[in-house]
């Protein structure tokens, strides 16, 4: 008589037990799923305070990314590191000329407008002496790499206030020129460059960079550059690139072979007011 209600009660207890087990499994699965989701930054908290959120692996990698060691150095430390053997300050210009280099060009002017006459010099690697006169080159050896030094007059001595290595890869520079115009330092060079398999191809180029003292940064910056290159043979391509580092604009005009007469023009954004020693002349 009582068997059937008893069986029903047992079945009900079993159903409740299985439902609870299923719920617990779902909660465990949801909990594990939440653990797998990387923690996110709360948009309402101060992004400057790192303690307000748990960093993800990606964020940790970004923070642990190695920085440019040069940016952590003072200008004086950079001079010591990148110009070994050259003094940071000296009383005479000749003291800044390292061994195996020679002075090719020099200009003077009040670059920072403090009433003292400053100096800019271009130094090139001296040619290696040879007894065979037929192997001696009449042209200057700038193609092996040279550099520019800007020396501010501190009344009692000169101090390096700007420098730039003007190294060229597979280039041979026939002539250079250093001049001053409206208190802007102009450095230009003319030569040709080799490229292709076994460097069998070449093109001619003319290049000009414009440098000026920035009174806010108290450093010399690049304000503009011009580069014109063309194939060494008739009918080859020709390209002219003009860059304004004050506005951050670069315009390139290219002309194809004379038979095609194709002209293209592009404009790209570039960094503003790069420091002289930081910018890459060939980017």
C-alpha positions in Angstrom: 0.0 0.0 0.0 2.8 2.4 0.8 5.3 1.1 -1.7 4.2 3.4 -4.6 4.4 6.7 -2.7 7.8 5.6 -1.3 9.1 4.9 -4.8 7.9 8.4 -5.9 9.7 10.1 -3.1 12.9 8.2 -3.9 12.6 9.2 -7.6 12.1 12.8 -6.6 15.2 12.8 -4.3 17.3 11.3 -7.2 16.0 14.0 -9.6 17.0 16.8 -7.1 20.4 15.2 -6.6 21.1 15.0 -10.4 19.9 18.6 -11.0 22.3 19.9 -8.2 25.2 18.0 -9.7 24.5 19.4 -13.1 24.4 23.0 -11.7 27.7 22.5 -9.9 29.4 21.3 -13.1 28.0 24.4 -14.9 29.3 26.7 -12.2 32.7 25.0 -12.3 32.8 25.3 -16.1 31.9 29.0 -15.9 34.5 29.6 -13.2 37.2 27.9 -15.3 36.1 29.9 -18.4 36.4 33.2 -16.5 39.9 32.2 -15.4 40.9 31.7 -19.0 39.8 35.2 -20.0 42.7 37.7 -19.7 42.0 40.5 -17.2 40.9 43.8 -18.8 41.6 47.3 -17.8 38.7 49.2 -16.1 37.9 52.2 -18.3 36.8 54.3 -15.3 40.1 54.1 -13.5 43.2 56.2 -13.9 45.3 54.7 -16.8 48.4 56.1 -15.3 48.1 54.0 -12.1 49.3 50.4 -13.0 48.1 49.1 -9.6 44.4 49.6 -10.7 44.4 46.6 -13.0 46.1 43.2 -13.4 48.5 43.3 -16.4 48.0 40.8 -19.2 50.9 39.0 -20.8 50.7 41.3 -23.8 50.9 44.4 -21.6 53.8 42.9 -19.7 55.7 42.2 -22.9 55.2 45.8 -24.0 56.5 47.2 -20.7 59.5 44.8 -20.8 60.3 45.7 -24.4 63.9 47.0 -24.5 64.2 50.7 -25.1 66.7 52.6 -27.1 69.7 53.0 -24.7 70.7 56.2 -26.5 67.5 58.0 -25.4 68.5 57.4 -21.7 71.9 59.1 -22.2 72.6 62.8 -21.9 74.1 64.5 -24.9 77.5 64.7 -23.3 77.3 60.9 -22.6 76.3 60.3 -26.2 79.3 62.3 -27.5 81.6 60.2 -25.3 80.0 56.9 -26.5 79.7 57.7 -30.2 82.7 59.9 -30.7 85.4 58.0 -28.7 88.7 59.8 -28.6 87.2 63.2 -29.4 86.9 65.7 -26.5 83.6 67.2 -25.6 85.2 70.6 -25.1 88.5 72.0 -26.4 90.2 75.3 -26.9 91.2 74.8 -30.5 89.5 73.4 -33.6 92.3 71.0 -34.3 91.8 69.2 -31.0 88.4 67.9 -32.4 90.0 66.2 -35.4 90.7 62.5 -34.6 93.5 60.4 -36.0 93.2 59.3 -39.6 90.7 62.1 -40.3 91.2 65.5 -42.0 89.4 68.7 -42.1 87.6 69.2 -45.5 85.2 72.1 -44.9 84.7 74.7 -42.2 82.2 77.5 -41.8 81.7 80.1 -39.0 78.7 82.0 -37.7 76.6 82.8 -34.6 74.5 79.7 -34.9 72.7 80.1 -31.5 72.7 83.9 -31.6 74.5 84.5 -28.3 77.1 86.9 -29.7 79.9 84.4 -30.1 81.2 83.1 -33.4 80.6 79.3 -33.7 82.1 76.8 -36.0 80.9 73.8 -38.1 83.4 71.4 -39.6 83.1 68.4 -42.0 85.7 65.7 -41.4 86.5 63.0 -43.9 88.7 59.9 -43.6 92.2 60.6 -44.8 93.3 58.5 -47.8 95.7 55.7 -47.0 99.2 56.6 -48.4 100.4 54.4 -51.3 103.7 54.3 -53.1 102.0 53.4 -56.4 100.8 56.8 -57.8 98.6 55.1 -60.4 96.4 53.8 -57.5 96.1 57.2 -55.8 92.7 58.8 -56.2 92.5 62.5 -57.0 88.9 62.7 -55.7 88.3 63.1 -51.9 87.5 60.0 -49.9 84.2 61.0 -48.5 82.6 57.9 -49.8 84.4 55.9 -47.1 82.3 57.9 -44.5 82.7 61.3 -42.9 80.9 63.2 -40.2 79.8 66.7 -39.3 80.6 68.5 -36.0 79.0 71.7 -34.8 81.0 73.5 -32.2 79.4 76.3 -30.1 81.8 79.0 -28.8 81.6 79.1 -25.0 84.0 82.2 -24.9 86.9 80.4 -23.4 86.6 77.1 -25.4 84.5 75.2 -27.9 81.9 72.6 -27.1 80.4 69.9 -29.3 76.7 70.8 -29.7 75.7 68.7 -32.7 77.1 65.8 -34.7 76.1 63.6 -37.6 77.7 60.6 -39.2 77.3 60.9 -43.0 78.1 57.3 -43.8 77.1 56.0 -47.2 76.6 52.4 -48.2 77.9 51.5 -51.7 78.2 55.3 -52.4 81.1 57.2 -53.7 80.9 61.0 -53.0 82.8 63.1 -55.5 82.3 66.5 -53.8 80.8 68.1 -50.7 79.9 71.6 -49.7 79.3 73.2 -46.3 77.9 76.7 -46.2 75.7 79.0 -44.1 72.6 80.8 -45.3 70.3 82.9 -43.1 71.9 81.2 -40.1 70.9 77.8 -41.5 73.7 75.2 -41.9 73.6 73.6 -45.4 75.5 70.5 -46.2 75.4 69.1 -49.7 77.1 66.3 -51.6 77.2 65.0 -55.2 78.2 61.4 -56.2 76.9 58.1 -57.4 75.7 54.9 -55.8 76.0 51.3 -56.9 73.3 48.6 -56.5 72.0 45.3 -57.9 73.8 42.0 -58.3 77.6 42.5 -58.0 76.8 46.3 -57.7 76.7 46.3 -61.5 74.1 49.1 -61.7 74.5 52.7 -60.6 72.8 56.1 -60.3 73.9 59.7 -59.8 72.6 61.7 -56.9 72.6 65.2 -55.4 71.8 65.7 -51.7 71.2 68.6 -49.4 70.4 68.8 -45.7 69.4 71.9 -43.7 70.3 72.2 -40.0 69.3 74.9 -37.5 69.7 75.6 -33.8 66.4 75.3 -31.9 66.2 77.7 -29.0 63.4 75.7 -27.2 65.2 72.4 -27.3 68.7 74.0 -27.0 69.9 71.6 -29.7 70.5 71.4 -33.4 67.7 69.9 -35.5 67.1 68.9 -39.1 64.6 71.2 -40.7 64.8 70.0 -44.3 66.4 67.9 -47.0 66.5 67.6 -50.8 67.6 64.6 -52.7 67.7 64.1 -56.5 68.8 60.8 -58.1 68.7 59.5 -61.7 69.9 56.5 -63.6 73.4 56.8 -65.0 72.3 56.0 -68.6 70.0 58.1 -70.9 66.3 57.3 -70.6 66.6 55.9 -67.1 64.3 57.0 -64.2 64.7 60.2 -62.3 63.4 61.0 -58.7 63.3 64.1 -56.5 62.5 64.0 -52.8 61.8 67.1 -50.8 61.3 66.8 -47.0 60.2 69.5 -44.6 60.9 68.5 -41.0 59.1 71.5 -39.6 55.7 70.6 -41.2 56.3 66.8 -41.3 55.7 66.4 -45.0 57.7 64.6 -47.7 57.0 64.9 -51.4 58.5 62.5 -53.9 58.2 63.0 -57.7 59.3 60.2 -59.9 59.7 60.1 -63.7 60.0 56.8 -65.6 62.1 56.2 -68.8 61.6 58.8 -71.5 59.7 56.4 -73.6 57.0 55.9 -70.9 57.0 59.5 -69.6 55.4 58.4 -66.3 55.2 61.0 -63.4 54.1 60.0 -59.9 53.9 62.1 -56.8 53.5 60.9 -53.2 53.3 62.5 -49.8 54.1 60.9 -46.5 54.1 61.9 -42.8 57.5 62.1 -41.2 58.8 62.9 -37.6 58.8 66.6 -36.7 62.0 68.4 -35.8 64.3 65.4 -35.4 67.6 66.0 -33.5 70.5 66.2 -35.8 72.3 63.1 -34.3 69.1 61.0 -34.2 67.7 61.2 -37.8 68.6 58.7 -40.5 69.7 60.4 -43.6 68.6 57.5 -45.8 65.1 56.9 -44.4 
